[in-house]
Amino acid sequence: MFAKLKSLFVSLTIRNYRIFFMGQGVSLIGTWIQRTTMGWFVYRLTGSAFLLGLVSFLSMIPSVFISPFAGAWADRWNRHHTMILTQVAFLVQTSVLAILVLTGVINKNVQYPILILAAIQGIIDAIDAPIRQNFVIDLVAKRSMLPNAIATNSAMFNGARLIGPAVGGFLIIMFSEGVCFAINAISYIPVIISLFFIKIDYPAVARTKESTIKKIVAGWKYSWHSFPIRFLIANLAVYTLFGMSYATLMPIFAKDILHGNSSTQGLLMSTAGIGALTGSMILASLKNIRGMSLRLIVTGMSFSIALVCFAFSGSLWLSMFLMLFIGFTMMMTMATTNTLIQSTVSDSMRGRVISLYTMSFSSMSPFGSLLVGSLSSKIGARYTLLISASICFVWSIYGLKLVPQFSRGIMRMLVLSKNTDVYRVRKFAPELRVR
């Protein structure tokens, strides 16, 4: 039994990753408390579906402009030190939000500070996200360990997703939204402390006269000419724009459709967290990336179907059951995409390609939030989800036709990046050999 658990979480045997895991785990619980609280707080304060979407939009749109630069910098900066700075910045931003809410500065008549702080959070996150994704390989130091480390990281994220929303919903009832924001601010302290205990020696990076713009363009060209990367980013963009934006509407479903309160919203999000955590555990148990191409498409189709059913559910228990599948399939899509990209991309392009991955999510998500917020105010939340899920399903049908080409492209990239360990192939077909 112990041997199986050790195999399942083998990346935790590495000291640096284990320390980061513990500190980040606490911080992520606070993050999910705030995510749950923010949606409820804005909707309670304004009653506006549009403002729900606008807050999400402002918290993510900076990635469109900043993430490409952060990706180029990630290949040269000391990522360890940068992570410390971004976590401190998150602590300051969240503390200001908590103080303004607790003191009543933000109220029904004064709402603009929420929008400003959401934009500031987006700027910090735009720098942090590409650095964080690259930081995983710095922690484990072995590319063959990447799939397990990414899956374990997803398990940590979704474990917090299971706990945070439920705790957030309870704290809103017992105390107030301001207390929830304050708890999130405090939760950044453990991860900052853990980062100071991590030891990483980065090799000296040779100076180059190549401008940042040229590096960004080179990364885009590399991604465009690599069919697997191009498809993975496009697939993530479609599901982020039309699928993941369902989370923006959770306060509406909890309050107006299921006739509940903040605890209802917390239950729905926590149930999705259970599904996502289950998916993370399954991914962590896999020894290689074989079969991930087809799995990516199938999980996307399953997500679309579950989202349609959720849209027209009037029962809390049925909605929670469907949220299990929604959380499971959406996490599988995200983590599988991340694993395939990091396993196939060359080391010299890693930061720039990961920035496209984060930009695809972070740039599409705000537009998705704005889209569903605006659309639901006109046709209702249910029909908005129906349209969004239908688009995702049609895209997945198209993706099925591309699976053979996609799988062959993955194999070629693994050979070129000399990372066939994650696939464990003994013999390659002649057309896949490097010429």
Residue pairs with C-beta under 8 A, 6 or more apart in sequence:
6 13
7 285
8 281
8 284
8 285
9 148
9 152
9 284
10 145
10 148
11 17
11 140
11 145
11 148
11 149
11 152
12 18
12 21
12 152
14 139
14 140
14 141
14 145
16 138
16 139
16 140
16 141
16 198
16 199
16 200
17 136
17 139
17 140
17 149
17 152
19 194
19 197
19 198
20 135
20 139
20 191
20 194
20 195
20 198
21 152
21 153
21 156
22 190
22 194
23 190
23 191
23 192
23 193
23 194
23 195
24 156
24 191
24 194
25 156
25 159
25 160
26 187
26 190
26 191
27 87
27 187
27 188
27 190
27 191
28 156
28 157
28 159
28 160
28 161
28 164
29 160
29 163
29 164
29 167
29 187
30 164
30 183
30 184
30 185
30 186
30 187
30 188
31 160
31 164
31 184
31 187
32 160
32 161
32 163
32 164
32 165
32 168
32 269
32 273
33 164
33 165
33 167
33 168
33 171
33 180
33 183
33 184
33 187
34 94
34 168
34 180
34 181
34 184
35 164
35 165
35 168
35 269
36 164
36 165
36 168
36 169
36 180
36 262
36 265
36 266
36 269
37 168
37 171
37 172
37 177
37 180
37 181
37 262
38 55
39 52
39 247
39 248
39 250
39 251
39 265
40 169
40 172
40 177
40 251
40 254
40 262
40 265
41 101
41 177
42 48
42 51
42 52
42 55
42 114
42 251
43 49
43 51
43 52
43 251
43 252
43 255
45 106
45 107
45 108
45 111
46 108
46 111
48 377
49 249
49 252
49 373
49 374
49 376
49 377
49 381
50 373
50 374
50 377
51 111
51 373
52 248
52 249
52 251
52 252
52 369
52 373
53 248
53 369
53 370
53 371
53 372
53 373
53 374
54 115
54 369
54 370
54 373
55 114
55 115
55 118
56 118
56 245
56 248
56 365
56 366
56 369
56 370
56 373
57 366
57 367
57 369
57 370
58 115
58 118
58 119
58 122
58 366
59 118
59 119
59 121
59 122
59 125
59 366
60 122
60 125
60 362
60 363
60 365
60 366
60 369
61 119
61 122
61 362
61 363
61 366
61 367
62 119
62 122
62 123
62 125
62 126
62 362
63 122
63 125
63 126
63 129
63 358
63 359
63 361
63 362
63 363
64 359
64 362
64 363
65 126
66 123
66 126
66 127
67 126
67 129
67 130
67 355
67 356
67 358
67 359
67 362
67 363
68 216
68 219
68 220
68 352
68 355
68 356
68 359
69 212
69 216
70 126
70 127
70 129
70 130
70 131
70 355
71 130
71 216
71 219
71 351
71 352
71 353
71 354
71 355
71 356
71 358
71 359
72 212
72 215
72 216
72 219
72 351
72 352
72 355
73 212
73 351
74 82
74 130
74 131
74 134
74 350
74 351
74 352
74 354
74 355
75 134
75 215
75 348
75 349
75 350
75 351
75 352
76 205
77 131
78 202
79 131
79 134
79 135
79 138
79 202
80 135
80 138
80 195
80 198
80 200
80 202
82 127
82 131
83 128
83 131
83 132
83 135
83 195
84 192
84 195
84 196
86 124
86 127
86 128
86 131
87 128
87 188
87 191
87 192
87 195
88 188
88 192
89 124
90 121
90 124
90 128
90 188
91 185
91 188
91 189
91 192
93 117
93 120
93 121
93 124
94 121
94 181
94 184
94 185
94 188
95 182
95 185
96 117
97 113
97 114
97 117
97 181
97 185
98 178
98 181
98 182
98 184
98 185
99 105
100 106
100 113
100 117
101 176
101 177
101 178
101 181
102 176
102 178
102 179
102 181
102 182
105 113
106 113
106 114
122 362
122 366
125 362
126 358
126 362
129 358
129 362
130 351
130 354
130 355
130 358
133 338
133 342
133 354
133 357
133 358
134 350
134 351
134 354
136 146
136 149
136 150
136 153
136 342
137 143
137 146
137 149
137 342
137 350
138 200
138 202
139 149
139 198
139 200
140 146
140 149
143 343
143 419
143 421
143 422
144 419
144 421
144 422
146 339
146 342
146 343
146 422
147 283
147 286
147 288
147 289
147 339
147 343
147 422
148 284
150 283
150 335
150 338
150 339
150 342
151 280
151 281
151 283
151 284
151 286
151 335
151 339
152 280
152 284
154 276
154 279
154 280
154 283
154 284
154 331
154 334
154 335
155 277
155 280
155 281
155 284
157 276
157 280
158 273
158 276
158 277
158 279
158 280
158 327
158 331
159 273
159 277
159 280
160 273
161 269
161 270
161 272
161 273
161 276
161 277
161 327
162 270
162 273
162 274
162 276
162 277
163 270
163 273
164 270
164 273
165 265
165 266
165 267
165 268
165 269
165 270
165 273
166 266
166 267
166 269
166 270
167 266
168 180
168 262
168 266
169 261
169 262
169 263
169 264
169 265
169 266
169 267
170 263
170 266
171 179
171 180
171 183
172 180
172 262
172 263
173 261
173 262
173 263
215 352
216 352
218 349
218 352
219 349
219 351
219 352
219 353
219 355
219 356
220 352
220 356
222 229
222 346
222 349
222 352
222 353
223 229
223 230
223 233
223 349
223 352
223 353
223 356
224 230
226 344
226 345
226 409
226 413
227 405
227 406
227 409
228 340
228 344
228 406
228 409
228 410
228 413
229 341
229 344
229 345
229 353
229 356
229 413
231 399
231 402
231 406
231 409
232 296
232 337
232 340
232 341
232 357
233 356
233 357
233 360
235 296
235 300
235 333
235 337
235 395
235 399
236 333
236 334
236 337
236 357
236 360
236 361
236 364
237 360
237 361
237 363
237 364
238 364
238 391
238 392
238 395
239 300
239 303
239 330
239 333
239 392
239 395
240 360
240 361
240 364
240 365
240 368
241 364
241 365
241 367
241 368
241 371
242 368
242 388
242 389
242 391
242 392
243 303
243 304
243 307
243 330
243 368
243 388
243 389
243 392
244 330
244 365
244 368
245 365
245 368
245 369
245 371
245 372
245 388
246 307
246 310
246 326
246 372
246 385
246 388
247 269
248 368
248 369
248 372
248 373
249 372
249 373
249 376
249 381
249 384
249 385
250 265
250 268
250 269
251 265
252 376
252 381
253 265
253 268
253 319
253 381
254 260
254 261
254 262
254 264
254 265
254 268
255 261
255 264
255 265
256 381
257 314
257 381
257 382
258 264
258 314
258 316
258 319
260 316
264 316
267 316
267 320
268 319
268 320
268 323
269 323
271 320
271 321
271 323
271 324
271 327
272 323
272 324
272 326
272 327
272 330
273 327
274 324
274 327
275 323
275 324
275 325
275 326
275 327
275 328
275 329
275 331
276 327
276 328
276 330
276 331
277 331
278 324
278 328
279 327
279 328
279 329
279 331
279 332
279 335
280 331
280 335
282 332
283 332
283 335
283 336
283 339
287 424
288 422
288 423
288 424
289 339
289 340
289 343
289 410
289 422
289 423
290 423
290 424
292 336
292 339
292 340
293 340
293 403
293 406
293 407
293 410
294 403
294 407
295 332
295 336
296 332
296 333
296 336
296 337
296 340
296 399
297 396
297 399
297 400
297 403
299 328
299 329
299 332
299 333
299 336
300 329
300 333
300 392
300 395
300 396
300 399
301 393
301 396
301 397
302 325
302 329
303 325
303 326
303 329
303 330
303 333
303 389
303 392
304 389
304 390
304 392
304 393
304 396
305 389
305 393
306 322
306 325
306 326
306 329
307 326
307 385
307 388
307 389
307 392
308 385
308 386
308 389
308 390
309 322
310 319
310 322
310 323
310 326
310 385
311 381
311 382
311 383
311 385
311 386
311 389
312 382
312 386
313 319
313 322
334 361
337 357
338 357
340 410
341 353
341 354
341 357
342 350
342 354
343 414
343 419
343 422
344 410
344 413
344 414
344 417
344 419
345 353
345 354
345 413
345 417
346 416
346 417
347 417
368 388
372 381
372 384
372 385
372 388
375 384
375 387
376 384
408 431
408 432
411 423
411 425
411 428
411 432
412 432
414 420
414 422
414 423
414 425
415 428
415 432
415 433
415 434
416 434
